[in-house]
Amino acid sequence: MRKYLVWLFVVLCFGCQEEVDLPLATIDGEIPMIEAKWTNVPALNEVKITLAQDYFENTDAPVIADAEVSIRNLRTGEVIPFSFVNQLSFYKPVDPRRIAQIGETYELEVRWKGNIYTGNGEMLEAPILDSLSYEFQEERLFRDEGYYIKAYGKIPFEEDNYYRIRVIENDTLKNDRDDYLLFDDTFGVEFFEEGLELNYAFKEGDRIRLELFRMNKGAYEYFSQLVGLLFNDGGLFSPPPQNPDSNIRRVQGLGEHLGYFLVGPVLFETIDILPSD
């Protein structure tokens, strides 16, 4: 009899389930989303400005093409103007020879519709990226069969250890939520000397380029919070989705804004997965 009572209780519990839609705030007005990178690599130096969209919106974000954008060296006072490039839909330095220099601190300034947004960042020294290697591995639990790459290097710094790795596979940037490869020195950085394995299975003939960014804490925290947002499934036990904290501030005008200003060095290594003998 007790067994049947338990099953009756389970049935009643399932019968009383009700789908609940948690209300999410919608965007009221125009909120600029600023994504700025200033590095030692001219091709990566850019500022993209779009209008923020609602959480479940799946269309392309409208691009802001009429802002005034510049970066200033806070020590020398040199101002580096940017201009909008229609073919790319973002802003590039007018003089592409201008790049970030080690030890200098830079200030981003964006002027749009009477508002002024600024963000600061210091150009830190680059770590050491020695080489890449690969090894074929059989299929395992939660891992596909294929060639796995290890990156070898050294991080000689005792502070400001905030890093991101981007992986480009055959000229295509891996840019899904699983592809934000971030790490700091919370558990030490010695593992980098022993080889940091990328959690991707590649195949013969692939060409892989790895980009290693060192960044300031504010930009690192932005990306860390972004990853948390991307993995938020909206379930009952998930926290309400919220935008990452920006390291850009509004110094004039009204309204909200989003985004980040990343200043830092970038290292590159490329490897080809060659056919087996």
DOFIVO-398745 format. One record per residue (C-alpha): x, z, y. Coordinates in nm, 4 decimals, padded with zeros to 6 digits, always signed. Example, Ala and Ser with C-alpha at 12.3 -4.5 7.8 and 13.67 -1.06 7.14 Angstrom:
PT       east         up      north
PT   +01.2300   +00.7800   -00.4500
PT   +01.3670   +00.7140   -00.1060
// end
This chain:
PT       east         up      north
PT   +00.0000   +00.0000   +00.0000
PT   +00.2841   +00.0860   +00.2386
PT   +00.4378   -00.2594   +00.1734
PT   +00.1171   -00.4336   +00.2832
PT   +00.0957   -00.2179   +00.5963
PT   +00.4463   -00.3247   +00.6976
PT   +00.3590   -00.6923   +00.6578
PT   +00.0378   -00.6415   +00.8563
PT   +00.2409   -00.4836   +01.1370
PT   +00.4814   -00.7814   +01.1438
PT   +00.1935   -01.0307   +01.1537
PT   +00.0287   -00.8433   +01.4385
PT   +00.3550   -00.8383   +01.6335
PT   +00.3970   -01.2131   +01.6050
PT   +00.0316   -01.2651   +01.6861
PT   +00.0726   -01.0743   +02.0115
PT   +00.3687   -01.2781   +02.1375
PT   +00.3135   -01.4412   +02.4722
PT   +00.5405   -01.6886   +02.6497
PT   +00.6580   -01.5552   +02.9838
PT   +00.7922   -01.7786   +03.2606
PT   +01.0215   -01.5878   +03.4935
PT   +00.9910   -01.7232   +03.8483
PT   +01.3142   -01.8623   +03.9934
PT   +01.3721   -01.8933   +04.3647
PT   +01.3473   -02.2469   +04.5015
PT   +01.5655   -02.3865   +04.7763
PT   +01.4153   -02.3641   +05.1213
PT   +01.5918   -02.5924   +05.3667
PT   +01.9271   -02.7679   +05.3428
PT   +02.2084   -02.5719   +05.1780
PT   +02.5495   -02.7443   +05.1753
PT   +02.7590   -02.7248   +04.8608
PT   +03.1297   -02.7577   +04.9494
PT   +03.3858   -02.8340   +04.6770
PT   +03.7368   -02.8578   +04.8214
PT   +04.0783   -02.8966   +04.6538
PT   +04.4135   -02.8894   +04.8355
PT   +04.7155   -02.9300   +04.6072
PT   +05.0587   -03.0878   +04.5755
PT   +04.8999   -03.3997   +04.4169
PT   +04.7559   -03.6522   +04.6691
PT   +04.5052   -03.7993   +04.4222
PT   +04.3423   -03.4570   +04.3736
PT   +04.3123   -03.3635   +04.7414
PT   +03.9480   -03.4071   +04.8371
PT   +03.6404   -03.2393   +04.9795
PT   +03.2991   -03.3128   +04.8321
PT   +02.9879   -03.1955   +05.0186
PT   +02.6394   -03.2248   +04.8734
PT   +02.3030   -03.0561   +04.9188
PT   +02.2222   -02.7793   +04.6728
PT   +01.9302   -02.8334   +04.4361
PT   +01.6881   -02.6146   +04.2441
PT   +01.8082   -02.4656   +03.9137
PT   +01.6151   -02.7070   +03.6913
PT   +01.6668   -03.0189   +03.9060
PT   +01.8351   -03.2958   +03.7034
PT   +01.8840   -03.5715   +03.9622
PT   +02.2061   -03.6437   +04.1493
PT   +02.2636   -03.4150   +04.4455
PT   +02.2338   -03.5854   +04.7876
PT   +02.5767   -03.6448   +04.9413
PT   +02.6581   -03.5273   +05.2953
PT   +02.8610   -03.8028   +05.4630
PT   +02.8437   -03.7019   +05.8296
PT   +03.0416   -03.3763   +05.8346
PT   +03.3683   -03.3151   +06.0216
PT   +03.6330   -03.1974   +05.7756
PT   +03.9898   -03.0817   +05.8286
PT   +04.2560   -02.8510   +05.6852
PT   +04.4927   -02.6520   +05.9077
PT   +04.8297   -02.4987   +05.8283
PT   +04.7922   -02.1438   +05.9616
PT   +05.1658   -02.0997   +06.0217
PT   +05.2454   -02.4267   +06.2005
PT   +04.9018   -02.5029   +06.3429
PT   +04.9158   -02.8589   +06.2050
PT   +04.5666   -03.0036   +06.1535
PT   +04.5099   -03.2525   +05.8716
PT   +04.1913   -03.4555   +05.9356
PT   +03.9762   -03.5925   +05.6547
PT   +03.7464   -03.8951   +05.6554
PT   +03.4551   -03.9885   +05.4310
PT   +03.5241   -04.2586   +05.1706
PT   +03.2039   -04.4397   +05.0799
PT   +03.3324   -04.5770   +04.7493
PT   +03.4194   -04.2248   +04.6297
PT   +03.1394   -04.0279   +04.8022
PT   +03.3774   -03.7583   +04.9241
PT   +03.6318   -03.6880   +05.1972
PT   +04.0037   -03.7682   +05.1682
PT   +04.2966   -03.6915   +05.4037
PT   +04.3402   -03.9633   +05.6659
PT   +04.7131   -03.9492   +05.5902
PT   +04.7492   -03.9289   +05.2084
PT   +05.1139   -03.8236   +05.2437
PT   +05.0027   -03.4791   +05.3593
PT   +04.9978   -03.2335   +05.0686
PT   +05.0084   -02.8566   +05.0188
PT   +05.3521   -02.6952   +05.0549
PT   +05.4654   -02.3850   +04.8638
PT   +05.4419   -02.0630   +05.0654
PT   +05.2041   -02.2012   +05.3284
PT   +04.8512   -02.0761   +05.3903
PT   +04.5793   -02.3280   +05.4699
PT   +04.2361   -02.3070   +05.6274
PT   +03.9546   -02.5466   +05.5454
PT   +03.7059   -02.6205   +05.8234
PT   +03.3768   -02.8048   +05.7740
PT   +03.1451   -02.8744   +06.0691
PT   +02.7946   -02.9945   +05.9966
PT   +02.4719   -02.9785   +06.1983
PT   +02.6007   -02.7077   +06.4332
PT   +02.7341   -02.4905   +06.1503
PT   +03.1023   -02.4180   +06.0869
PT   +03.2332   -02.3166   +05.7447
PT   +03.5894   -02.2029   +05.6742
PT   +03.7947   -02.0880   +05.3770
PT   +04.1584   -01.9846   +05.3317
PT   +04.4062   -02.0228   +05.0483
PT   +04.7793   -01.9791   +04.9888
PT   +04.9865   -02.2434   +04.8126
PT   +05.1588   -02.0504   +04.5325
PT   +05.4537   -02.1518   +04.3174
PT   +05.3809   -02.3475   +04.0023
PT   +05.4397   -02.2009   +03.6554
PT   +05.6441   -02.3912   +03.3956
PT   +05.4773   -02.6456   +03.1675
PT   +05.7392   -02.7584   +02.9157
PT   +05.5667   -02.9759   +02.6618
PT   +05.2661   -03.0576   +02.4440
PT   +05.2573   -03.0844   +02.0655
PT   +04.9865   -03.1639   +01.8113
PT   +04.9117   -03.0835   +01.4490
PT   +04.6471   -03.2090   +01.2087
PT   +04.4147   -02.9361   +01.0808
PT   +04.1492   -02.9500   +00.8110
PT   +03.7878   -02.8659   +00.8854
PT   +03.7223   -02.4943   +00.9177
PT   +03.4317   -02.2701   +01.0085
PT   +03.3166   -02.3691   +01.3593
PT   +03.6062   -02.6156   +01.3932
PT   +03.6109   -02.9882   +01.3226
PT   +03.8816   -03.1719   +01.1364
PT   +04.1324   -03.3409   +01.3617
PT   +04.4486   -03.3095   +01.5679
PT   +04.4838   -02.9939   +01.7767
PT   +04.7132   -02.9768   +02.0776
PT   +04.9278   -02.6853   +02.1907
PT   +05.0685   -02.6468   +02.5430
PT   +05.4044   -02.4698   +02.5839
PT   +05.5330   -02.3188   +02.9046
PT   +05.6171   -02.0017   +03.0878
PT   +05.4482   -01.7922   +03.3540
PT   +05.7185   -01.5925   +03.5358
PT   +05.4930   -01.4255   +03.7914
PT   +05.3817   -01.0619   +03.7975
PT   +05.0767   -01.1195   +04.0179
PT   +04.8307   -01.3884   +04.1267
PT   +04.8059   -01.5191   +03.7717
PT   +04.4854   -01.7218   +03.7806
PT   +04.4791   -02.0536   +03.5991
PT   +04.2566   -02.3394   +03.4966
PT   +04.3300   -02.6204   +03.2504
PT   +04.1552   -02.9567   +03.2743
PT   +04.1692   -03.1990   +02.9821
PT   +04.1425   -03.5758   +03.0259
PT   +04.0807   -03.7642   +02.7011
PT   +04.1420   -04.1400   +02.7260
PT   +04.0804   -04.1357   +03.1049
PT   +03.7613   -03.9279   +03.0714
PT   +03.7582   -03.5765   +03.2139
PT   +03.6058   -03.3187   +02.9819
PT   +03.3608   -03.1529   +03.2181
PT   +03.0899   -02.9812   +03.0132
PT   +03.0332   -02.6058   +03.0267
PT   +03.2715   -02.5534   +02.7309
PT   +03.5488   -02.7361   +02.9156
PT   +03.6204   -02.4813   +03.1916
PT   +03.9408   -02.3455   +03.0372
PT   +04.0247   -02.0412   +03.2485
PT   +04.2753   -01.7626   +03.1861
PT   +04.4559   -01.4849   +03.3712
PT   +04.7041   -01.2115   +03.2794
PT   +04.4487   -00.9533   +03.1632
PT   +04.6000   -00.9594   +02.8157
PT   +04.9439   -01.0807   +02.9193
PT   +05.0768   -01.4344   +02.9481
PT   +05.3360   -01.4361   +02.6698
PT   +05.1025   -01.6467   +02.4534
PT   +05.1827   -01.9456   +02.6748
PT   +05.5440   -01.9453   +02.5533
PT   +05.4267   -01.9390   +02.1912
PT   +05.1837   -02.2247   +02.2512
PT   +04.8332   -02.2270   +02.3963
PT   +04.6065   -02.4221   +02.1610
PT   +04.3274   -02.6321   +02.3076
PT   +04.0012   -02.5935   +02.1199
PT   +03.9428   -02.9671   +02.0757
PT   +03.9775   -03.1915   +01.7722
PT   +04.1370   -03.5223   +01.8726
PT   +04.1906   -03.8341   +01.6632
PT   +04.4661   -04.0885   +01.6105
PT   +04.5118   -04.3187   +01.9072
PT   +04.3867   -04.0700   +02.1659
PT   +04.5855   -04.0208   +02.4836
PT   +04.5476   -03.6713   +02.6264
PT   +04.6467   -03.5589   +02.9754
PT   +04.6531   -03.1904   +03.0578
PT   +04.6298   -03.0604   +03.4161
PT   +04.7306   -02.6985   +03.4781
PT   +04.6080   -02.5459   +03.8063
PT   +04.7308   -02.2183   +03.9537
PT   +04.4839   -02.0835   +04.2063
PT   +04.4019   -01.7879   +04.4280
PT   +04.1783   -01.5084   +04.3015
PT   +03.8732   -01.6130   +04.5057
PT   +03.8638   -01.9638   +04.3572
PT   +03.9251   -01.8257   +04.0067
PT   +03.6354   -01.5813   +04.0381
PT   +03.4111   -01.8628   +04.1573
PT   +03.4822   -02.0683   +03.8435
PT   +03.4470   -01.7628   +03.6188
PT   +03.1024   -01.6906   +03.7604
PT   +03.0123   -02.0592   +03.7348
PT   +03.0903   -02.0540   +03.3626
PT   +02.8646   -01.7514   +03.3227
PT   +02.5864   -01.9381   +03.5016
PT   +02.6295   -02.2489   +03.2840
PT   +02.5972   -02.0381   +02.9676
PT   +02.2904   -01.8526   +03.0932
PT   +02.0112   -01.9636   +02.8581
PT   +01.7324   -01.8072   +03.0622
PT   +01.6318   -01.5854   +02.7720
PT   +01.4611   -01.2495   +02.7973
PT   +01.7910   -01.0611   +02.7737
PT   +01.9880   -01.2893   +03.0062
PT   +02.0400   -01.1827   +03.3683
PT   +01.8569   -01.3842   +03.6332
PT   +02.0613   -01.6934   +03.7254
PT   +02.2514   -01.6524   +04.0524
PT   +02.4988   -01.8678   +04.2395
PT   +02.8724   -01.7916   +04.2127
PT   +03.0271   -01.6028   +04.5052
PT   +03.1855   -01.8539   +04.7412
PT   +03.5305   -01.8022   +04.8934
PT   +03.4079   -02.0090   +05.1899
PT   +03.2382   -01.8287   +05.4781
PT   +03.0090   -01.9425   +05.7589
PT   +03.1564   -01.8553   +06.1003
PT   +02.8959   -02.0288   +06.3157
PT   +02.5330   -02.1217   +06.2677
PT   +02.2577   -02.0118   +06.0333
PT   +02.1595   -02.0522   +05.6705
PT   +02.3215   -02.0298   +05.3313
PT   +02.6054   -02.2280   +05.1769
PT   +02.7762   -02.2617   +04.8395
PT   +03.1074   -02.3793   +04.7008
PT   +03.4792   -02.3092   +04.6820
PT   +03.8154   -02.3901   +04.8414
PT   +04.0921   -02.4261   +04.5825
PT   +04.4521   -02.4224   +04.7048
PT   +04.7304   -02.4405   +04.4476
PT   +04.9884   -02.6408   +04.2553
PT   +04.8999   -02.8686   +03.9649
PT   +05.1223   -02.9607   +03.6689
PT   +05.0683   -03.2580   +03.4365
PT   +05.1652   -03.3398   +03.0790
PT   +05.0501   -03.6362   +02.8671
PT   +05.0687   -03.6877   +02.4930
PT   +04.9616   -03.9669   +02.2561
PT   +04.8245   -03.8925   +01.9088
PT   +05.0277   -04.1416   +01.7047
PT   +04.9175   -04.2843   +01.3679
PT   +05.0483   -04.0942   +01.0680
PT   +05.3305   -04.2504   +00.8659
// end
